[in-house]
């Protein structure tokens, strides 16, 4: 009976985790370049049950095997292409194809760290440097891209030209052999794992467009309803076990 209580609890706990992921997806439905997450669910490994603290036994007595419900595994990200939205702003850039912009920022300890992003909503600071709206520098092959007066053109291959049609730099664009190894770190940024391998970006750059999130609102709402129903089912199981244990403790003993 206690095993049933624990199994119902693990079911409720996992549904809470799933709800957190779904809620985050819905909260970022309007975030440019956002990629939806999905939480993996797996069962606990089967364990060997033993009888402990029995003075009649020299060693623990094996009394069978049992499973202890479910648990949530690592969330994984869907890197499917999101729809492109025409903004007609020169500072808005989108990628068609699997790849990432390379950006960087200075940390408090003075080091410069590189990140990856799909968010092409850019801006130009007072020094004429191309930046993300969160303050990361957009990097080219020669470092931080300098566009001076903010008037620039970017070709489909990522070449940046100023308003005099002079070549400025080439944007650093990259793809990966396994996108599942990218890790979200906040502000729509990603970092690679230690042994992650990159490969050339084979898509195109589109200026004047933004990639919207790949979150399907209807799909996420259906998922949310499913989570709520599963949570309620486990809650009813927990309540039933609790009522049964109450009878055992308060009524069976008087018979």
Secondary structure, 3 states (H helix, E strand, C coil): CHHHHHHHHHHHHHHHHHHHHHHHHHHCCCCCCCCCEEEEEEECCCEEEEECCCCCCCCCEEEEEECCCEEEEEEEECCCCCCEEECCCCCEEEEECCCEEEEEEECCCCCEEEEEECCCEEEECCCCEEEECCCCEEEECCEECECCCCCEEECCCCEEEECCCCEEEEECEEEECCHHHCEEEECCEEECCCCCCEEECCCEEEECEEECCCCCHHHHHHHHHHHHHHHHHHHHHHHHHHHHHHHHHHCHHHC
